[in-house]
Amino acid sequence: MKKIYHLANCDTCQKILKEVDAVKQKAELQDIKTENITPAQLEEMKEKAGSYEALFSRRALKFRSMGLHEKTLTEKDYRSLILQEYTFLKRPVAIVGEEIFIGNTKAVTEQLRAALKKKS
């Protein structure tokens, strides 16, 4: 399985999808703004990532506006927030076989590109 959760209107996500050649690699793309993440999909991501916190973006604009930076969040909170508001998912998230790639750092992008090529 090759699946990438992204935002279609995010320039960074689009740049990464182009860099890793996601379409040519036949990765299934899911725009999380138009097609919400299901609890089952989030659970699968969590199993591979180890925690909901690893999937949570503190850069989301709502993180500060909701006052979350002043609270101590639990795994249950992270799960609930990601399911409620798509912007709380660190993007992009890619699942290639049993591996998961979270975020947009150069290192993660390179690892994702290598994994996609290996699985094609």
VOVO-294522 format. One line per 2 residues: their letters; for each residue x, y, z of N, C-alpha, C. Coordinates in Angstrom, 1 decimal, decimal comma. Example, Ala and Ser with C-alpha at 12.3 -4.5 7.8 and 13.67 -1.06 7.14 Angstrom:
BEGIN
as = 13,2 -5,7 7,8 12,3 -4,5 7,8 13,2 -3,3 7,8 | 12,8 -2,2 7,1 13,7 -1,1 7,1 12,9 0,0 7,9
***
This chain:
BEGIN
mk = 0,8 -1,2 0,0 0,0 0,0 0,0 0,9 1,2 0,0 | 0,5 2,2 -0,8 1,2 3,5 -0,9 0,1 4,5 -0,8
ki = 0,0 5,2 0,3 -1,0 6,2 0,5 -0,4 7,5 1,1 | -0,8 8,6 0,6 -0,3 9,9 1,1 -1,5 10,8 1,5
yh = -1,5 11,2 2,7 -2,5 12,2 3,3 -1,9 13,6 3,1 | -2,5 14,5 2,5 -2,0 15,8 2,2 -3,1 16,8 2,1
la = -2,7 18,1 1,9 -3,6 19,1 1,6 -3,4 19,6 0,2 | -4,4 19,6 -0,6 -4,2 20,0 -2,0 -3,9 21,5 -2,2
nc = -4,3 22,3 -1,2 -4,0 23,7 -1,3 -2,7 24,2 -0,6 | -1,9 23,2 -0,1 -0,7 23,5 0,6 0,5 23,4 -0,4
dt = 1,2 24,5 -0,5 2,3 24,5 -1,5 3,4 23,6 -1,1 | 3,7 23,4 0,2 4,7 22,5 0,7 4,3 21,1 0,4
cq = 3,1 20,7 0,6 2,6 19,3 0,3 2,7 19,1 -1,2 | 2,3 20,0 -2,0 2,4 19,9 -3,5 3,8 19,7 -4,0
ki = 4,7 20,5 -3,4 6,1 20,4 -3,7 6,7 19,0 -3,4 | 6,3 18,5 -2,2 6,8 17,2 -1,8 6,2 16,1 -2,7
lk = 4,9 16,2 -3,0 4,3 15,2 -3,9 5,0 15,2 -5,3 | 5,4 16,3 -5,8 6,1 16,4 -7,0 7,5 15,8 -6,9
ev = 8,2 16,2 -5,8 9,6 15,7 -5,5 9,6 14,2 -5,5 | 8,7 13,6 -4,8 8,7 12,1 -4,7 8,0 11,4 -5,8
da = 7,5 12,2 -6,8 6,9 11,7 -8,0 5,7 10,7 -7,6 | 4,9 11,2 -6,7 3,8 10,4 -6,1 2,8 9,8 -7,1
vk = 2,5 10,6 -8,2 1,6 10,1 -9,2 2,2 9,0 -10,0 | 3,4 9,2 -10,4 4,1 8,2 -11,2 4,3 6,9 -10,4
qk = 4,5 7,1 -9,1 4,7 5,9 -8,2 3,4 5,3 -7,8 | 2,3 5,8 -8,4 1,0 5,2 -8,1 0,6 5,2 -6,6
ae = 0,9 6,3 -6,0 0,5 6,4 -4,6 -0,9 7,0 -4,5 | -1,7 6,4 -3,6 -3,1 6,9 -3,5 -3,0 8,2 -2,7
lq = -3,6 9,2 -3,2 -3,6 10,5 -2,5 -4,9 10,8 -1,9 | -4,9 11,3 -0,7 -6,1 11,7 0,0 -6,0 13,2 0,5
di = -6,8 14,0 -0,1 -6,8 15,4 0,4 -7,6 15,5 1,7 | -7,0 15,7 2,8 -7,6 15,6 4,1 -8,6 16,8 4,3
kt = -8,6 17,8 3,5 -9,6 18,9 3,6 -10,9 18,5 3,0 | -10,9 17,8 1,9 -12,1 17,4 1,2 -12,6 16,0 1,6
en = -11,7 15,1 2,0 -12,0 13,8 2,5 -11,4 13,6 3,9 | -12,3 13,7 4,9 -11,8 13,6 6,3 -11,1 12,3 6,6
it = -10,2 12,4 7,5 -9,5 11,2 8,0 -10,5 10,4 8,9 | -10,6 9,2 8,7 -11,5 8,3 9,5 -10,8 7,9 10,7
pa = -11,5 7,6 11,8 -10,9 7,0 13,0 -10,0 5,8 12,7 | -10,5 5,0 11,8 -9,7 3,8 11,4 -8,4 4,2 10,7
ql = -8,4 5,2 9,9 -7,2 5,6 9,2 -6,2 6,2 10,2 | -6,8 7,0 11,2 -5,9 7,6 12,2 -5,3 6,6 13,1
ee = -6,1 5,5 13,4 -5,6 4,5 14,2 -4,4 3,7 13,5 | -4,6 3,5 12,2 -3,5 2,9 11,5 -2,2 3,7 11,5
mk = -2,4 5,0 11,3 -1,2 5,9 11,4 -0,6 5,9 12,8 | -1,4 5,9 13,8 -0,9 5,9 15,2 -0,1 4,6 15,5
ek = -0,6 3,4 15,0 0,1 2,2 15,2 1,4 2,2 14,6 | 1,6 2,8 13,4 2,9 2,9 12,7 3,8 3,9 13,3
ag = 3,2 5,0 13,8 4,0 6,1 14,3 4,3 6,0 15,8 | 3,5 5,2 16,5 3,8 5,0 17,9 2,9 5,8 18,9
sy = 2,5 7,0 18,4 1,6 7,8 19,2 0,8 8,8 18,3 | -0,2 9,4 18,9 -1,0 10,4 18,2 -0,1 11,7 18,3
ea = 0,6 11,9 19,3 1,4 13,1 19,4 2,4 13,2 18,2 | 3,0 12,1 17,8 3,9 12,1 16,6 3,2 12,6 15,4
lf = 1,9 12,5 15,3 1,1 12,9 14,1 0,6 14,3 14,3 | 0,7 14,9 15,4 0,1 16,2 15,8 1,0 17,4 15,4
sr = 0,4 18,4 14,7 1,1 19,6 14,3 0,8 20,7 15,3 | 1,9 21,1 15,9 1,8 22,3 16,8 1,9 23,6 16,0
ra = 2,2 23,5 14,8 2,3 24,7 13,9 0,9 25,2 13,4 | -0,1 24,3 13,6 -1,4 24,7 13,1 -1,8 26,0 13,8
lk = -2,4 26,9 13,0 -2,8 28,2 13,5 -3,8 28,1 14,7 | -4,6 27,1 14,6 -5,6 26,9 15,7 -5,0 26,5 17,0
fr = -3,8 26,0 17,0 -3,1 25,5 18,2 -3,0 26,6 19,2 | -2,5 27,7 18,8 -2,4 28,9 19,7 -3,8 29,6 19,9
sm = -4,5 29,7 18,8 -5,8 30,4 19,0 -6,8 29,7 19,9 | -6,7 28,4 20,0 -7,5 27,6 20,9 -6,9 27,5 22,3
gl = -5,7 28,1 22,5 -5,1 28,1 23,8 -4,4 26,8 24,2 | -4,3 25,9 23,2 -3,7 24,6 23,4 -2,3 24,6 23,9
he = -1,5 25,7 23,5 -0,1 25,8 23,9 0,0 26,0 25,4 | -1,1 26,3 26,1 -1,0 26,5 27,5 -1,5 25,3 28,3
kt = -1,9 24,2 27,6 -2,4 23,0 28,2 -1,5 21,8 28,0 | -1,7 20,9 28,9 -1,0 19,6 28,8 -1,9 18,6 28,1
lt = -1,6 18,2 26,9 -2,5 17,4 26,1 -2,1 15,9 26,3 | -3,2 15,1 26,3 -3,0 13,6 26,4 -3,1 13,0 25,0
ek = -2,8 11,7 24,9 -3,0 11,0 23,7 -4,4 11,1 23,2 | -5,4 11,0 24,1 -6,8 11,1 23,8 -7,1 12,5 23,2
dy = -6,5 13,5 23,8 -6,7 14,9 23,3 -6,2 15,0 21,9 | -5,0 14,5 21,6 -4,4 14,6 20,3 -5,3 13,9 19,3
rs = -5,7 12,7 19,6 -6,6 11,9 18,7 -7,9 12,7 18,4 | -8,5 13,2 19,4 -9,7 14,0 19,2 -9,5 15,2 18,4
li = -8,5 15,9 18,7 -8,2 17,2 17,9 -7,9 16,9 16,5 | -7,2 15,9 16,2 -6,9 15,5 14,8 -8,1 15,2 14,0
lq = -9,0 14,4 14,7 -10,2 14,0 14,0 -11,2 15,2 13,8 | -11,2 16,1 14,8 -12,0 17,3 14,7 -11,6 18,3 13,6
ey = -10,3 18,5 13,5 -9,7 19,6 12,7 -8,5 19,1 11,9 | -8,7 19,0 10,6 -7,7 18,4 9,7 -6,3 19,1 9,8
tf = -6,3 20,4 10,2 -5,1 21,2 10,2 -4,2 20,7 11,3 | -4,7 19,9 12,3 -3,8 19,4 13,4 -3,0 18,2 12,9
lk = -3,2 17,6 11,8 -2,4 16,5 11,3 -1,1 17,1 10,7 | 0,0 16,6 11,2 1,3 17,0 10,6 1,3 16,5 9,2
rp = 1,6 17,4 8,2 1,5 17,0 6,8 2,8 17,1 6,1 | 2,9 16,3 5,0 2,1 15,2 4,6 2,4 13,9 5,5
va = 1,5 13,0 5,5 1,7 11,7 6,1 1,6 10,7 5,0 | 2,7 9,9 4,9 2,7 8,8 3,9 2,9 7,5 4,5
iv = 2,1 6,5 4,0 2,3 5,1 4,4 2,7 4,3 3,2 | 3,9 3,7 3,3 4,4 2,9 2,2 4,7 1,5 2,9
ge = 3,8 0,5 2,6 4,0 -0,8 3,2 3,8 -0,7 4,7 | 4,8 -1,1 5,4 4,7 -1,0 6,9 5,4 0,3 7,5
ei = 5,9 1,1 6,6 6,6 2,3 7,0 5,7 3,5 7,0 | 6,0 4,5 7,9 5,2 5,7 7,9 6,2 6,9 7,8
fi = 5,9 7,9 7,1 6,7 9,1 6,9 5,8 10,3 7,3 | 6,3 11,1 8,3 5,5 12,2 8,8 6,2 13,5 8,7
gn = 5,5 14,4 8,1 6,1 15,8 8,0 6,8 16,1 6,7 | 7,4 17,3 6,7 8,0 17,8 5,5 9,5 18,2 5,5
tk = 10,2 17,6 6,5 11,6 17,8 6,5 12,3 17,2 5,3 | 13,5 17,7 4,9 14,2 17,2 3,8 14,5 15,7 4,0
av = 14,9 15,4 5,2 15,3 14,0 5,5 14,1 13,0 5,3 | 12,9 13,4 5,8 11,7 12,6 5,7 11,3 12,5 4,2
te = 11,5 13,6 3,4 11,1 13,6 2,0 12,0 12,6 1,3 | 13,3 12,6 1,6 14,3 11,7 0,9 14,0 10,3 1,3
ql = 13,7 10,0 2,5 13,3 8,6 2,9 12,0 8,2 2,2 | 11,1 9,0 2,1 9,8 8,7 1,4 10,1 8,4 -0,1
ra = 10,9 9,2 -0,7 11,2 9,0 -2,1 11,9 7,7 -2,3 | 12,8 7,3 -1,5 13,5 6,0 -1,6 12,5 4,9 -1,4
al = 11,6 5,0 -0,4 10,7 3,9 -0,1 9,7 3,7 -1,2 | 9,2 4,8 -1,8 8,3 4,7 -3,0 9,0 4,0 -4,2
kk = 10,2 4,4 -4,4 10,9 3,8 -5,6 11,2 2,3 -5,3 | 11,5 1,9 -4,1 11,7 0,6 -3,7 10,4 -0,3 -3,9
ks = 9,3 0,3 -3,6 8,0 -0,4 -3,6 7,4 -0,5 -5,0 | 8,0 0,2 -6,0 7,3 0,3 -7,3 7,7 -0,9 -8,2
***
